[in-house]
Amino acid sequence: MRSRLFFAVLTVVIASGSAGAADPPRRKPLDPNQRAALATLITAVDAAQQRHADADAPLTWSHHILKSRDQTAYVPFRLTLGAEAEAFKSTAMYVRAVSRRDGVRTSEEHSSVRDWLARGGDAPPPRTETVFVGPGELPIGGPAARSSRQSIQAAAEASAILNLQQRAYEKQKEAEEAAKKKVEKRERDPYLFPFEDYYFFDRKSSRGGDPRLVERALSLPSGDYDVYVALVDRARTKTDTPAILHRTVSVPDYWDDRLALSSLILIRSVNALKAPLPPDRQVERPYTLGRTEIVPVSAHTFATSDVLSVVFQICNYGAPDADLTAEYNFFQDVNGARRLFNRTPAQHLADDDLPPPSPWETQAFTSQSVPLSSFPPGQYELEVTVRDRLTRMAAKETVTFVVR
């Protein structure tokens, strides 16, 4: 199979509320109309949470999960408004994540935003999620031409094993100290929703000129969650019923030292920006990481003349002397049976292709592009498997798409 390889390693530090990130700008106090709209949305989500509502027809949802720092995942999502999009010209939007434990949504958590409104809403709470990317860490890559290994294999492997053992010991010590700190001082109130935020905006053309598209992001630790998104036109809160979407999101544990992959993101393009976005615009474009903007496809449906491009994150690989292999297998649905259709040549990644490891973690982005000219119409699944020679681990993720 001929595959056109577009390979990039993006050294990204994604942080939720990181101390290294710039402080978000202060929010403006809410006017009476905004307070009324936000109170309406909170009440509507409370009711939906009680009656186990699913989703309104005019709303569709997609999301991706990326490893972040500080034991939280960064979860950018897309919300697409349907034919009723005209009803949301001056939009008020409220997002809530509720923890699920043992498959059941908890009833112990409550809203800090509601508490703030009850106190008068004078000093707006800060936004929950931020993205921090270190300066100069986002090259836009071309073909990877520097895959190499150290020439003295035995010595390199011995050194790498010692480094892994030292890293494991230090991380265990850090975990013990962190657990002790949690006992002494709770880092997060377990009785508050793990994520909650609100937004006010006027509907306008977004990326690709689609005014129905809304993008935001959540920041969540590993676990299962019910996510609610509610929207209403803030000029019609007395006459219109809010539109509510409910989805379940499962965040993997990316912090257990096991090799893992993020969500596979099918993309339309990767754009280079002259400078990182300011915080207020970053909130509206969560797929922008530093000076790199990842533009996901609007739907997983392609023509045979298209090129399928995928971006994903490799987490917790062994380093130094890294030796990773990424395999891309395409399966076709043939009368309900999953059959191997084709595969691309494997990618081989070594130290020269990957960012320098941090003291506790390793992570990097990579991508692959494949022309679909040889794919007959049908439903397919891309299965990506990454193997780590150093740790002898493997990780796998899949994504489905359709060729018409």
C-alpha positions in Angstrom: 0.0 0.0 0.0 1.4 3.4 -0.9 1.1 5.8 2.0 2.2 9.4 1.9 3.8 9.9 5.3 3.4 13.2 7.1 5.3 12.9 10.3 5.6 15.5 13.0 6.7 15.4 16.6 5.1 18.2 18.5 6.6 18.7 21.9 3.6 19.8 23.8 3.2 20.6 27.5 -0.6 20.6 28.2 -1.3 21.8 31.7 -4.5 22.3 33.6 -4.2 25.3 35.9 -0.4 25.0 35.6 1.6 27.4 37.7 3.7 28.0 34.6 0.8 29.2 32.5 -0.1 32.8 32.2 -2.9 33.8 34.6 -6.2 34.1 32.7 -7.7 37.6 32.3 -10.2 38.6 34.9 -13.8 38.0 33.9 -16.2 40.9 33.8 -19.1 41.0 36.3 -22.3 39.6 34.9 -25.1 41.9 34.0 -28.6 41.1 35.2 -29.5 39.5 31.8 -26.4 37.2 31.9 -27.1 36.2 35.6 -30.6 35.3 34.7 -29.5 33.2 31.7 -26.9 31.4 33.7 -29.3 30.6 36.5 -31.8 29.3 33.9 -29.1 27.0 32.5 -28.0 25.7 35.9 -31.6 24.9 36.8 -32.2 23.2 33.5 -29.1 21.0 33.9 -30.2 20.1 37.4 -33.5 18.9 36.1 -31.8 17.0 33.2 -29.5 15.3 35.7 -32.4 14.2 37.8 -34.4 12.7 34.9 -31.4 11.2 33.1 -31.9 13.2 29.9 -29.8 12.4 27.0 -29.5 15.0 24.2 -31.6 17.4 22.2 -31.9 16.8 18.5 -30.3 20.1 17.4 -27.0 19.3 19.2 -24.2 16.9 18.2 -21.0 16.3 20.1 -17.4 15.0 19.5 -14.4 15.1 21.8 -10.8 14.0 22.2 -8.8 13.2 25.3 -5.1 14.2 25.7 -2.7 13.7 28.5 -2.0 16.8 30.5 0.1 17.6 33.6 -1.0 17.7 37.2 -2.9 14.4 36.9 -5.6 15.9 34.7 -6.5 15.2 31.1 -7.2 18.0 28.5 -10.5 17.2 26.8 -11.3 19.6 23.8 -14.8 19.1 22.4 -16.9 20.3 19.5 -20.5 21.1 19.7 -22.5 21.5 16.4 -25.8 23.2 16.4 -28.5 21.8 14.1 -31.2 23.5 12.0 -32.3 25.5 15.1 -28.9 27.3 15.2 -30.7 30.6 14.5 -32.3 30.3 18.0 -28.8 30.9 19.6 -27.8 34.3 18.2 -26.7 35.6 21.6 -25.7 32.4 23.3 -25.3 31.6 27.0 -23.6 28.3 27.5 -23.0 26.2 30.6 -20.9 23.1 30.9 -20.9 20.6 33.8 -19.1 17.3 34.5 -20.5 15.0 37.1 -18.4 12.1 38.5 -19.6 8.5 38.0 -18.5 5.9 40.5 -19.1 2.1 40.0 -21.2 3.0 36.9 -23.6 5.3 38.8 -23.7 9.1 38.7 -22.9 10.6 42.1 -25.4 12.8 43.8 -23.0 14.2 46.3 -21.5 16.9 44.1 -22.9 20.4 43.8 -22.3 23.6 41.9 -19.8 26.2 42.9 -21.2 28.5 40.2 -24.6 28.4 41.8 -23.1 29.2 45.1 -21.3 32.1 43.6 -24.5 33.4 42.0 -26.3 33.1 45.3 -23.7 35.3 46.9 -24.5 38.0 44.4 -22.1 37.1 41.5 -19.8 40.1 42.1 -16.3 38.5 41.5 -16.6 35.9 38.7 -14.8 32.6 39.3 -11.7 32.0 37.1 -12.0 29.6 34.2 -11.3 26.0 35.0 -9.2 24.9 32.0 -6.0 26.5 30.5 -3.5 25.3 28.0 0.2 26.0 28.6 2.8 25.3 25.9 6.5 26.1 26.7 8.1 28.6 24.4 9.8 27.3 21.3 8.5 23.8 21.7 6.2 23.4 18.7 8.0 22.7 15.5 5.8 22.0 12.5 7.4 18.8 11.3 8.1 17.5 7.8 9.2 14.0 7.0 11.2 12.4 9.8 14.6 11.7 8.4 16.7 11.3 11.6 15.5 8.0 13.1 18.7 6.5 14.5 20.0 4.5 17.4 23.2 4.6 19.5 25.9 2.5 18.1 26.9 0.8 21.4 23.7 -1.2 21.9 24.5 -3.1 25.1 25.8 -0.1 27.0 22.9 2.0 25.9 20.4 -0.6 27.0 22.1 -0.9 30.4 22.0 2.8 30.9 18.4 3.0 29.8 17.3 0.3 32.3 19.1 2.1 35.2 17.4 5.3 34.2 14.0 3.6 34.2 14.7 2.1 37.6 15.7 5.4 39.0 12.7 7.1 37.4 10.3 4.4 39.0 11.9 4.9 42.4 11.7 8.7 42.3 8.1 8.6 41.0 7.1 6.2 43.8 8.6 8.6 46.3 6.8 11.6 44.7 3.5 9.7 44.8 3.9 8.9 48.5 4.7 12.6 49.2 1.7 13.7 47.1 -0.6 11.3 49.0 0.6 12.6 52.3 -0.1 16.2 51.1 -3.6 15.2 50.1 -4.3 13.9 53.6 -2.9 17.1 55.1 -4.7 19.4 52.7 -7.3 18.5 50.1 -6.3 19.6 46.6 -9.9 19.5 45.3 -13.2 19.7 47.1 -14.8 16.2 46.5 -18.3 17.7 46.9 -18.0 20.1 44.0 -18.4 19.2 40.3 -14.9 18.3 38.9 -15.6 20.6 36.0 -18.0 23.5 35.6 -17.8 26.7 33.5 -20.0 29.1 31.6 -19.6 31.2 28.4 -21.4 34.1 26.8 -20.8 34.7 23.1 -22.6 35.9 19.9 -22.9 33.2 17.3 -20.6 33.9 14.4 -18.6 32.1 11.7 -16.0 29.7 13.2 -13.2 27.8 11.5 -14.2 26.7 8.1 -16.9 29.4 8.0 -19.5 27.2 9.9 -21.4 29.4 12.3 -23.0 26.3 13.9 -19.6 25.1 15.4 -18.7 25.8 19.0 -15.5 24.5 20.6 -14.5 24.5 24.2 -12.5 22.2 26.5 -12.7 20.4 29.9 -10.0 19.5 32.3 -10.6 16.2 34.2 -8.7 13.7 36.2 -9.0 10.0 35.2 -12.4 8.5 35.7 -15.9 8.3 34.3 -18.1 11.4 34.0 -21.5 12.6 32.8 -21.0 15.8 30.8 -23.9 18.2 30.3 -23.9 21.2 27.9 -26.8 23.6 28.0 -27.4 26.6 25.7 -30.0 29.3 25.5 -30.4 32.6 23.8 -29.8 35.1 26.6 -32.4 37.4 25.0 -35.1 34.7 25.2 -34.6 33.1 28.6 -38.2 33.9 29.6 -39.7 32.2 26.5 -37.3 29.6 25.3 -36.4 26.2 26.9 -32.6 25.6 27.0 -31.2 22.9 24.7 -29.3 20.3 26.7 -26.8 17.7 25.6 -25.7 14.8 27.8 -22.7 12.5 27.1 -20.6 10.1 29.1 -16.8 10.6 29.0 -14.2 8.1 30.2 -10.8 9.6 30.9 -8.0 6.9 31.0 -5.3 6.9 33.7 -2.4 8.3 31.8 -0.3 8.6 35.0 0.3 4.9 35.9 3.6 4.7 33.9 2.0 2.3 31.3 2.5 3.0 27.6 -0.7 4.7 26.3 -2.1 6.6 23.4 -4.4 9.5 23.4 -7.6 9.7 21.2 -6.9 9.4 17.5 -7.8 12.8 16.0 -8.7 12.8 12.3 -7.7 16.2 11.0 -8.3 18.4 8.0 -5.1 20.4 8.5 -2.4 21.5 10.9 -1.7 25.3 10.8 1.2 27.3 12.1 0.4 30.5 13.9 2.7 33.5 14.3 2.2 33.5 18.1 0.2 31.6 20.7 -3.3 32.8 21.2 -4.2 35.1 24.0 -6.2 33.3 26.8 -9.6 34.7 25.8 -9.2 33.4 22.2 -7.6 30.1 23.4 -10.8 29.3 25.2 -12.7 29.5 21.9 -10.1 27.5 19.9 -9.1 24.6 22.2 -7.5 22.6 19.4 -4.7 25.2 19.3 -1.6 24.1 21.2 0.9 26.9 21.4 1.7 28.0 17.8 0.1 25.0 16.3 -3.6 24.7 15.4 -5.0 21.2 14.8 -8.2 21.4 12.7 -10.3 18.2 13.1 -12.5 17.0 10.3 -16.2 18.0 10.7 -17.3 14.4 10.0 -15.6 11.0 9.6 -16.8 10.6 6.0 -14.3 10.9 3.1 -14.2 10.6 -0.7 -11.7 8.4 -2.4 -9.9 11.6 -3.6 -9.3 12.6 0.0 -6.3 12.0 2.2 -6.9 10.6 5.7 -4.7 12.3 8.3 -4.5 11.3 11.9 -2.7 13.0 14.9 -2.3 11.4 18.3 -0.2 11.5 21.4 2.2 8.8 22.7 2.5 8.7 26.5 4.8 7.0 29.0 7.3 5.5 26.6 10.8 4.4 27.7 13.6 6.9 27.5 16.4 7.6 27.0 17.4 5.4 24.1 13.8 5.3 23.0 12.8 2.8 20.4 9.1 3.0 19.3 7.3 1.4 16.4 3.9 2.7 15.3 1.8 0.4 13.1 -1.2 1.5 11.1 -3.7 -1.2 10.2 -6.9 -0.6 8.2 -9.9 -2.9 8.7 -13.0 -3.0 6.5 -16.5 -3.9 7.6 -17.5 -6.6 5.1 -21.1 -7.8 5.8 -20.6 -7.3 9.5 -17.2 -9.0 9.6 -14.0 -7.0 10.5 -11.3 -7.9 7.9 -7.8 -6.5 7.4 -7.8 -4.3 4.3 -4.3 -2.9 4.3 -1.5 -1.4 6.3 1.1 1.2 6.0 4.9 0.8 6.6 5.6 1.0 10.3 7.0 4.2 11.7 10.2 3.9 13.8 10.9 6.6 16.4 14.1 7.0 18.4 15.6 9.7 20.6 16.3 12.0 17.7 12.6 12.0 16.7 11.2 12.5 20.2 11.3 15.4 22.6 13.7 15.3 25.6 12.0 13.3 28.5 10.9 15.1 31.6 11.9 13.8 35.0 8.6 12.0 35.5 6.9 11.6 32.1 7.4 11.2 28.4 4.9 12.2 25.8 5.0 13.3 22.2 2.6 13.9 19.2 3.0 12.2 15.9 0.9 11.9 12.8 0.3 9.9 9.6 -1.4 10.6 6.3 -2.8 8.0 3.9 -4.4 8.7 0.5 -7.8 6.9 0.2 -7.7 6.4 -3.6 -7.3 2.6 -3.2 -10.1 2.4 -0.7 -13.4 1.2 -2.2 -16.6 2.8 -0.6 -17.4 1.3 2.7 -16.9 1.5 6.5 -13.4 1.2 7.9 -11.5 1.2 11.2 -8.0 2.5 11.6 -6.2 0.7 14.3 -2.9 2.2 15.6 -0.6 0.1 17.7 2.6 1.5 19.2 5.2 -0.9 20.6 8.0 0.1 23.0 11.1 -2.1 22.8 12.6 -0.6 25.9 9.6 -1.3 28.3 8.2 -4.2 26.2 4.8 -2.6 26.3 2.2 -2.0 23.5 -0.7 0.4 23.3 -3.6 0.5 20.9 -6.3 2.9 19.8 -8.9 2.8 17.0 -11.1 5.2 15.1 -13.8 4.5 12.5 -14.5 6.3 9.2 -16.5 5.9 6.0 -15.4 6.2 2.4 -18.0 7.2 -0.1 
